[in-house]
Amino acid sequence: MNLIKPALMLSLVGALQIGPTAAAGPVAPARHTIFIPSIVRDDCASSSRQSYHNVLIDSYYKDNRLTDNNVDFRLQVLGYAKTNVALQTVDYNGSHDDNAPQMKAIFAPARQPQFVTAYRRYDWNWNEAGPPPYGSRAGLNSDWPAAVLDLATTPGESLSIPGRGIPIWDQGVVALLLFADAHNLVLTYTRQDTVSSGYTFYMSNLCVDPGLISAYRGVTDGNGRRTAGQLPGVRNSQPVGTARGTVVTVAIRDTAQFMDPRSRSDWWK
């Protein structure tokens, strides 16, 4: 797992030195925290040639009590606000996981795209006994200078998941789908139906592959509760959708904690 610490010195790759607290900039009001690409496609595919293998899960998310309208699965509900940080990879001191998911593999051929906009994410006041989305938004989180990132895309290009060399199931499956709808998906790189163990990856503002949406709906009820003890698995380099616009939005967590998606030694080696 990623063991980098936010209190350690941050250095821009080949550029000036800055500290983590230097990331704070003007914060937009909460109602303006979701940023949508200026050019988006309304012609997302309605059929798919992809097939996704179901994976037996080790346990149910929140004991199968909550719907998928919760902030662990809905990055837009959690919310994020634009922040003024360097739009390039950064290096953090500390140890790193050689097997961390690599974001260059999102693209074919693999590449590091332009970083378009960075955001800080909000904290959340959980109330699992209440109605969806089970709580309310709190203040902006300052654990890292950035927690959400827009990557430049060409509308219509194929998108996959960050690559990782450790399979979790047969057929080369490396990631487990926790949530999918028309324009958002969430995956974990374990068989555990949770965001609290291992790596969790978020991708938004894309046309999610209809086959992946269908696979998710096939093992959940209409509210996302698990009905079959299984969830769809995804292989390295397997398409999960196409770019809906000029950016795709990503975030990544390590054992529940949102990390800085610009970290070169973790996600962009």
KOLKEGU-262159 format. One line per field, with one value per residue (C-alpha): residue in three letters; residue number from 0; x, y, z. Coordinates in steps of 0.2 Angstrom, whole numbers, plus 5000, padded with zeros to 4 digits. Each point is the difference from the previous one (the first is absolute). Example, Ala and Ser with C-alpha at 12.3 -4.5 7.8 and 13.67 -1.06 7.14 Angstrom:
BEGIN
code = c(ala / ser)
pos = c(0 / 1)
px = c(5062 / 5006)
py = c(4978 / 5017)
pz = c(5039 / 4997)
This chain:
BEGIN
code = c(met / asn / leu / ile / lys / pro / ala / leu / met / leu / ser / leu / val / gly / ala / leu / gln / ile / gly / pro / thr / ala / ala / ala / gly / pro / val / ala / pro / ala / arg / his / thr / ile / phe / ile / pro / ser / ile / val / arg / asp / asp / cys / ala / ser / ser / ser / arg / gln / ser / tyr / his / asn / val / leu / ile / asp / ser / tyr / tyr / lys / asp / asn / arg / leu / thr / asp / asn / asn / val / asp / phe / arg / leu / gln / val / leu / gly / tyr / ala / lys / thr / asn / val / ala / leu / gln / thr / val / asp / tyr / asn / gly / ser / his / asp / asp / asn / ala / pro / gln / met / lys / ala / ile / phe / ala / pro / ala / arg / gln / pro / gln / phe / val / thr / ala / tyr / arg / arg / tyr / asp / trp / asn / trp / asn / glu / ala / gly / pro / pro / pro / tyr / gly / ser / arg / ala / gly / leu / asn / ser / asp / trp / pro / ala / ala / val / leu / asp / leu / ala / thr / thr / pro / gly / glu / ser / leu / ser / ile / pro / gly / arg / gly / ile / pro / ile / trp / asp / gln / gly / val / val / ala / leu / leu / leu / phe / ala / asp / ala / his / asn / leu / val / leu / thr / tyr / thr / arg / gln / asp / thr / val / ser / ser / gly / tyr / thr / phe / tyr / met / ser / asn / leu / cys / val / asp / pro / gly / leu / ile / ser / ala / tyr / arg / gly / val / thr / asp / gly / asn / gly / arg / arg / thr / ala / gly / gln / leu / pro / gly / val / arg / asn / ser / gln / pro / val / gly / thr / ala / arg / gly / thr / val / val / thr / val / ala / ile / arg / asp / thr / ala / gln / phe / met / asp / pro / arg / ser / arg / ser / asp / trp / trp / lys)
pos = c(0 / 1 / 2 / 3 / 4 / 5 / 6 / 7 / 8 / 9 / 10 / 11 / 12 / 13 / 14 / 15 / 16 / 17 / 18 / 19 / 20 / 21 / 22 / 23 / 24 / 25 / 26 / 27 / 28 / 29 / 30 / 31 / 32 / 33 / 34 / 35 / 36 / 37 / 38 / 39 / 40 / 41 / 42 / 43 / 44 / 45 / 46 / 47 / 48 / 49 / 50 / 51 / 52 / 53 / 54 / 55 / 56 / 57 / 58 / 59 / 60 / 61 / 62 / 63 / 64 / 65 / 66 / 67 / 68 / 69 / 70 / 71 / 72 / 73 / 74 / 75 / 76 / 77 / 78 / 79 / 80 / 81 / 82 / 83 / 84 / 85 / 86 / 87 / 88 / 89 / 90 / 91 / 92 / 93 / 94 / 95 / 96 / 97 / 98 / 99 / 100 / 101 / 102 / 103 / 104 / 105 / 106 / 107 / 108 / 109 / 110 / 111 / 112 / 113 / 114 / 115 / 116 / 117 / 118 / 119 / 120 / 121 / 122 / 123 / 124 / 125 / 126 / 127 / 128 / 129 / 130 / 131 / 132 / 133 / 134 / 135 / 136 / 137 / 138 / 139 / 140 / 141 / 142 / 143 / 144 / 145 / 146 / 147 / 148 / 149 / 150 / 151 / 152 / 153 / 154 / 155 / 156 / 157 / 158 / 159 / 160 / 161 / 162 / 163 / 164 / 165 / 166 / 167 / 168 / 169 / 170 / 171 / 172 / 173 / 174 / 175 / 176 / 177 / 178 / 179 / 180 / 181 / 182 / 183 / 184 / 185 / 186 / 187 / 188 / 189 / 190 / 191 / 192 / 193 / 194 / 195 / 196 / 197 / 198 / 199 / 200 / 201 / 202 / 203 / 204 / 205 / 206 / 207 / 208 / 209 / 210 / 211 / 212 / 213 / 214 / 215 / 216 / 217 / 218 / 219 / 220 / 221 / 222 / 223 / 224 / 225 / 226 / 227 / 228 / 229 / 230 / 231 / 232 / 233 / 234 / 235 / 236 / 237 / 238 / 239 / 240 / 241 / 242 / 243 / 244 / 245 / 246 / 247 / 248 / 249 / 250 / 251 / 252 / 253 / 254 / 255 / 256 / 257 / 258 / 259 / 260 / 261 / 262 / 263 / 264 / 265 / 266 / 267 / 268)
px = c(5000 / 5005 / 5009 / 5004 / 4996 / 4993 / 5011 / 5015 / 5008 / 4991 / 5011 / 4995 / 5008 / 5014 / 4993 / 4999 / 4997 / 4984 / 4991 / 4984 / 4992 / 5004 / 4986 / 4986 / 4992 / 4983 / 4986 / 4984 / 4983 / 4994 / 4987 / 5014 / 5011 / 4996 / 5009 / 4993 / 5010 / 4996 / 4998 / 4990 / 4993 / 4981 / 5003 / 5006 / 4999 / 4985 / 5008 / 5017 / 5011 / 5009 / 4996 / 5005 / 5002 / 4991 / 5011 / 4995 / 5001 / 5007 / 4988 / 4985 / 5002 / 4994 / 4991 / 4990 / 4989 / 5004 / 4995 / 5013 / 4995 / 5013 / 5016 / 5012 / 4993 / 4994 / 5015 / 4988 / 4990 / 5015 / 5005 / 5017 / 5006 / 5013 / 5017 / 5015 / 5014 / 5013 / 4992 / 5014 / 5007 / 5007 / 5012 / 4997 / 5013 / 4996 / 4998 / 4990 / 4991 / 5008 / 4983 / 4989 / 4988 / 5007 / 4990 / 5009 / 4991 / 4983 / 5005 / 5004 / 5015 / 5005 / 5004 / 5001 / 4987 / 4999 / 4994 / 4986 / 4992 / 5004 / 4987 / 5000 / 4986 / 4988 / 4998 / 4984 / 4989 / 4994 / 4982 / 4997 / 4984 / 4993 / 4994 / 5011 / 5013 / 5002 / 5007 / 5005 / 5015 / 5013 / 5015 / 5014 / 5012 / 5019 / 5009 / 5007 / 5002 / 4989 / 4989 / 4990 / 5008 / 4993 / 5010 / 5000 / 4991 / 4994 / 4981 / 4996 / 5017 / 5000 / 5004 / 5006 / 5004 / 5017 / 5010 / 5006 / 5010 / 4991 / 4985 / 4985 / 4991 / 5002 / 4999 / 5013 / 4988 / 5009 / 4986 / 4982 / 4986 / 4992 / 4988 / 4996 / 4988 / 4999 / 5015 / 5008 / 5009 / 5009 / 5012 / 5010 / 5016 / 4994 / 4986 / 4993 / 4984 / 5007 / 5010 / 5009 / 5012 / 5013 / 4998 / 4984 / 4999 / 4987 / 4997 / 4987 / 4994 / 5002 / 4988 / 5000 / 5000 / 4981 / 5006 / 5008 / 4985 / 4989 / 5012 / 4999 / 4981 / 4999 / 5007 / 4992 / 4982 / 4994 / 5008 / 5017 / 4998 / 5009 / 4989 / 5012 / 5015 / 5010 / 5006 / 5007 / 5019 / 5011 / 5016 / 5015 / 4998 / 4982 / 4989 / 4988 / 4993 / 5005 / 5004 / 4984 / 5008 / 5017 / 5004 / 4997 / 5000 / 5010 / 5003 / 5009 / 4999 / 5012 / 4992 / 4986 / 5011 / 4999 / 5017 / 5008 / 4997 / 5015 / 5013 / 5013 / 5008 / 4983 / 4988 / 5011 / 5016)
py = c(5000 / 5018 / 5007 / 5017 / 5014 / 5017 / 5009 / 4995 / 5012 / 5001 / 5004 / 5004 / 4989 / 5010 / 5016 / 5010 / 4994 / 5003 / 4993 / 4991 / 5015 / 5011 / 4992 / 5010 / 5012 / 5009 / 4987 / 5000 / 5000 / 4982 / 5002 / 5002 / 4986 / 4988 / 5005 / 4993 / 5000 / 5014 / 4987 / 4984 / 4987 / 4995 / 4985 / 4987 / 4983 / 4989 / 4983 / 4992 / 4986 / 4999 / 4986 / 5001 / 4985 / 5000 / 4998 / 4993 / 5013 / 4998 / 5011 / 5012 / 5019 / 5007 / 4983 / 5003 / 5013 / 5015 / 5004 / 5006 / 5018 / 5003 / 5010 / 4985 / 4996 / 5018 / 5012 / 5013 / 4999 / 5001 / 5015 / 5009 / 5017 / 5007 / 5003 / 5010 / 4987 / 4995 / 4990 / 4988 / 4984 / 5003 / 4990 / 4996 / 4994 / 4983 / 4982 / 4995 / 4984 / 4993 / 4992 / 5015 / 5003 / 5009 / 5013 / 5001 / 4984 / 5009 / 5005 / 4990 / 5001 / 5003 / 5018 / 5014 / 5013 / 5018 / 5004 / 5013 / 5004 / 4995 / 5000 / 4997 / 4989 / 5003 / 4990 / 4992 / 4999 / 4982 / 4995 / 4982 / 5000 / 5014 / 5000 / 5000 / 5007 / 4996 / 5016 / 5018 / 5008 / 5008 / 5011 / 4999 / 4987 / 5005 / 4983 / 5003 / 5014 / 4991 / 4985 / 5001 / 5003 / 5003 / 4992 / 5006 / 4988 / 4999 / 4998 / 4982 / 4993 / 4983 / 5000 / 4986 / 4999 / 5003 / 4985 / 4988 / 4984 / 4991 / 4990 / 4998 / 4986 / 4989 / 5006 / 5013 / 5011 / 5013 / 5011 / 4999 / 5012 / 5008 / 5011 / 5006 / 5011 / 5009 / 5012 / 4993 / 4985 / 4994 / 4985 / 4992 / 4990 / 4986 / 4988 / 5010 / 5009 / 5016 / 5016 / 4997 / 4987 / 5001 / 5012 / 5008 / 5009 / 5013 / 5005 / 5013 / 5010 / 4985 / 4989 / 4984 / 4984 / 4994 / 4983 / 5005 / 5009 / 4985 / 4988 / 5011 / 5001 / 4981 / 4996 / 5015 / 5006 / 5016 / 5009 / 4992 / 4987 / 4984 / 4986 / 4986 / 5001 / 5005 / 5016 / 5002 / 4999 / 5010 / 4995 / 5011 / 5009 / 4995 / 5015 / 5006 / 5014 / 5015 / 5018 / 5010 / 5017 / 5009 / 4994 / 4984 / 5003 / 4988 / 4997 / 4986 / 4994 / 4989 / 4991 / 5013 / 5015 / 5011 / 5002 / 5013 / 4994 / 5010 / 4990 / 4994 / 4986 / 4992 / 5002 / 5006 / 4990)
pz = c(5000 / 4997 / 5016 / 4995 / 5013 / 4996 / 5013 / 4990 / 4987 / 4983 / 4985 / 4982 / 4988 / 4992 / 5008 / 5016 / 5017 / 5009 / 5016 / 5001 / 5008 / 4985 / 4990 / 5008 / 4988 / 4998 / 5004 / 4990 / 5009 / 5003 / 4987 / 4987 / 5005 / 4985 / 4984 / 4984 / 4983 / 4988 / 4986 / 5004 / 4989 / 5000 / 4989 / 5013 / 4993 / 5004 / 4996 / 5004 / 4994 / 5017 / 5013 / 5018 / 5011 / 5017 / 5015 / 5017 / 5013 / 5018 / 5009 / 4996 / 5000 / 5016 / 5004 / 4984 / 5010 / 4990 / 4982 / 4987 / 5003 / 5012 / 5000 / 4999 / 4983 / 4995 / 4998 / 4994 / 5016 / 5011 / 4990 / 4995 / 4997 / 4988 / 5008 / 4994 / 4999 / 4987 / 4986 / 4998 / 5009 / 5017 / 5011 / 5018 / 5012 / 5009 / 4995 / 4985 / 4994 / 4984 / 4996 / 5002 / 4985 / 4986 / 4991 / 4984 / 4996 / 4999 / 4983 / 4984 / 4996 / 5018 / 5004 / 5013 / 4994 / 5003 / 5018 / 4997 / 5017 / 5018 / 5014 / 5019 / 5006 / 5014 / 5016 / 5005 / 5016 / 4999 / 5006 / 4995 / 5009 / 4989 / 4982 / 4985 / 4998 / 5019 / 5007 / 4994 / 4993 / 5012 / 4996 / 4987 / 5005 / 5001 / 5001 / 4983 / 4988 / 4988 / 5000 / 4984 / 4982 / 4983 / 4986 / 4982 / 4988 / 4982 / 4999 / 4996 / 5004 / 5009 / 5018 / 5012 / 5018 / 5009 / 4997 / 5014 / 4999 / 5014 / 4994 / 5013 / 4990 / 4985 / 4982 / 5005 / 5010 / 5010 / 5006 / 5007 / 4995 / 5015 / 4990 / 4982 / 4992 / 4983 / 5004 / 5016 / 5006 / 5016 / 5002 / 5013 / 4997 / 5013 / 5001 / 5015 / 4997 / 5009 / 4998 / 5016 / 4994 / 4986 / 4986 / 4994 / 4983 / 4994 / 4982 / 4996 / 4984 / 4988 / 4990 / 5011 / 4989 / 4999 / 5003 / 5017 / 5005 / 4996 / 5009 / 5016 / 4999 / 4997 / 5018 / 5009 / 5003 / 4994 / 5014 / 4999 / 5014 / 4996 / 4995 / 4994 / 5011 / 4985 / 4991 / 4982 / 4998 / 4988 / 4992 / 4996 / 4983 / 4999 / 4994 / 5013 / 4990 / 4989 / 5003 / 5000 / 4999 / 5000 / 5018 / 5011 / 5019 / 5011 / 5018 / 5010 / 5018 / 5010 / 5014 / 5001 / 4999 / 4984 / 4993 / 4989 / 4982 / 4993 / 5010 / 4988 / 5010 / 5004 / 4985 / 4985 / 5000)
